[in-house]
């Protein structure tokens, strides 16, 4: 009788404590799958963007960053190691609420050193310097300036190497476009410092090679 009573009491106690506890456990396999799915989504969006912009030629680096030669330039002077190059840049990211308008993906600008562009879209900031970005070319982008309004780009190794490779394909007055899947940029964390960039967004850079000084 005592044994039966004990079992009944035990059942009642266990039944009353029905609180469920969830523990967030790091799962590297799931993280890899999520990253792969995000990259596949990014690549689909990149190709949709290229199609919408009518860009037929695109190449990729070993790290999977896409770039396209929009204009080869004057085909007279090409950058070589230790040349000083001057560039204009405009950086965009794909909108959180991505939608298609006239076969084009909605983009948000987050950086430019072109004052006329900044003013035309209401992005102008009088605390910033709207001058060409000048740095020493070496094919790798490793000398991209750290101390500037655009110094955050120096932390993106895939951007620098992609810039170095793409610039080697154009001459003065040439233009390139670099498209970075989110995994090559700021990934799942985004960039919380200036400029603020959301997580899991593709970065698109329009770059104009203005001048090469030998």
C-alpha positions in Angstrom: 0.0 0.0 0.0 2.8 2.4 0.9 4.6 1.6 -2.4 1.4 2.3 -4.4 0.9 5.6 -2.6 4.5 6.6 -3.2 4.1 5.9 -6.9 0.9 8.0 -7.1 2.5 10.9 -5.3 5.6 10.7 -7.6 3.3 10.8 -10.7 1.4 13.8 -9.4 4.7 15.7 -8.6 6.1 15.0 -12.1 2.9 15.9 -13.8 2.7 19.3 -12.1 6.2 20.2 -13.2 5.4 20.6 -16.9 7.8 23.5 -17.6 9.7 23.0 -20.9 13.3 24.3 -21.1 14.8 25.0 -24.4 18.6 25.2 -24.7 20.2 26.8 -27.8 23.0 24.4 -28.7 25.5 25.4 -31.4 25.2 23.1 -34.3 28.0 23.5 -36.9 26.3 21.2 -39.4 23.1 23.3 -39.3 25.2 26.5 -39.6 26.9 25.2 -42.7 23.6 24.3 -44.2 22.1 27.7 -43.4 25.2 29.4 -44.9 25.0 27.3 -48.0 21.2 28.1 -48.4 21.9 31.8 -47.9 24.7 31.7 -50.5 22.4 30.0 -53.0 19.8 32.7 -52.5 22.4 35.4 -52.9 23.7 33.9 -56.2 20.1 33.7 -57.5 19.6 37.4 -56.6 22.9 38.4 -58.2 22.0 36.7 -61.5 18.5 38.3 -61.4 20.2 41.7 -60.8 22.6 41.2 -63.7 19.8 40.1 -66.0 17.7 43.1 -65.0 20.7 45.4 -65.7 21.4 43.8 -69.0 24.9 42.7 -67.9 25.9 39.7 -70.0 29.5 39.2 -68.9 30.5 38.3 -65.3 33.5 36.6 -63.8 34.2 35.3 -60.3 37.2 35.2 -58.0 38.5 32.1 -56.3 36.5 33.2 -53.2 33.3 33.4 -55.1 32.9 37.2 -55.5 31.4 38.3 -58.8 32.7 41.1 -60.9 31.9 42.6 -64.3 33.7 44.9 -66.7 31.2 47.6 -67.5 33.6 49.8 -69.5 37.3 48.9 -70.4 38.3 52.6 -70.5 40.6 54.3 -72.9 42.8 51.2 -73.3 45.9 53.3 -73.1 47.2 53.1 -69.5 46.6 50.1 -67.3 47.4 49.9 -63.6 50.7 48.2 -62.6 52.3 47.5 -59.3 53.2 50.6 -57.3 51.1 52.9 -59.5 48.8 55.4 -57.7 45.2 54.8 -58.7 42.3 57.2 -58.1 38.8 55.8 -58.0 35.2 56.8 -57.4 32.9 54.3 -55.7 29.3 53.8 -54.9 28.2 51.0 -52.6 24.7 49.5 -52.4 23.1 46.6 -50.6 20.0 44.7 -51.5 16.9 45.9 -49.5 15.6 43.8 -46.6 12.2 43.6 -48.3 13.6 42.6 -51.7 11.2 43.1 -54.6 11.5 43.5 -58.3 10.6 46.6 -60.2 11.0 46.5 -64.0 13.1 43.3 -63.5 15.5 45.2 -61.2 16.2 44.5 -57.5 15.6 47.3 -55.1 18.9 48.7 -53.7 19.9 51.0 -50.9 23.0 53.1 -51.2 25.3 53.1 -48.1 28.5 54.7 -49.4 29.8 57.0 -52.1 32.6 59.5 -52.5 30.8 61.2 -55.4 29.3 64.4 -54.1 26.9 64.9 -57.0 25.5 61.4 -56.6 25.1 61.9 -52.8 23.3 65.2 -53.3 21.0 63.8 -56.0 19.6 61.1 -53.8 19.6 63.0 -50.5 22.6 61.1 -49.1 25.0 64.0 -48.8 26.8 64.3 -45.4 28.8 67.5 -44.9 31.0 65.7 -42.4 32.4 63.4 -45.1 35.1 64.1 -47.7 33.8 63.7 -51.3 37.2 63.2 -53.0 38.6 60.4 -55.1 40.0 57.4 -53.1 43.7 57.3 -53.8 46.0 54.3 -53.0 48.9 52.3 -54.2 47.9 49.5 -56.6 49.6 46.1 -56.2 47.1 43.8 -57.7 45.9 42.6 -54.3 44.2 45.7 -52.9 46.2 45.3 -49.7 47.2 49.0 -49.7 43.5 50.2 -49.8 43.4 53.1 -47.2 42.3 52.2 -43.7 42.0 55.7 -42.4 39.2 57.3 -44.5 35.5 57.5 -44.7 35.7 54.2 -46.6 38.2 52.5 -44.3 35.7 49.8 -43.4 36.3 48.3 -46.8 40.0 47.6 -45.9 38.6 45.0 -43.4 36.9 43.1 -46.2 39.7 41.0 -47.7 37.5 39.6 -50.4 36.6 43.1 -51.5 40.2 44.2 -51.7 41.4 41.2 -53.7 38.4 41.4 -56.0 39.1 45.1 -56.6 42.7 44.4 -57.4 41.8 41.7 -59.9 39.1 43.7 -61.6 41.1 46.9 -61.9 43.8 45.0 -63.7 41.3 44.4 -66.5 40.5 48.1 -67.2 42.4 51.3 -68.0 41.8 55.0 -67.2 38.1 56.0 -67.3 37.1 52.3 -67.1 34.2 51.0 -64.9 33.7 47.8 -63.0 31.0 46.3 -60.9 31.7 44.1 -57.9 28.9 41.9 -56.4 29.6 40.3 -53.1 27.5 37.5 -51.6 26.7 38.2 -48.0 29.1 35.5 -46.8 32.0 37.4 -48.4 30.9 40.6 -46.9 29.4 41.1 -43.4 27.5 37.8 -43.2 24.9 37.1 -40.5 26.0 40.0 -38.2 26.0 42.9 -40.6 28.1 46.0 -39.9 26.9 48.0 -36.8 29.5 50.8 -37.2 29.5 53.4 -39.9 28.2 52.7 -42.5 25.4 50.5 -41.0 24.7 47.5 -43.2 22.1 44.8 -42.3 22.8 41.1 -42.0 22.6 38.7 -44.9 22.7 41.3 -47.7 24.5 41.3 -51.0 26.9 44.3 -51.5 27.2 45.8 -55.0 29.9 48.3 -55.8 30.1 50.5 -58.9 33.7 51.6 -59.3 35.2 54.2 -61.8 39.0 54.2 -62.4 39.6 57.9 -62.8 43.4 58.3 -62.9 46.6 56.2 -62.9 49.8 57.8 -61.9 53.0 56.0 -62.8 
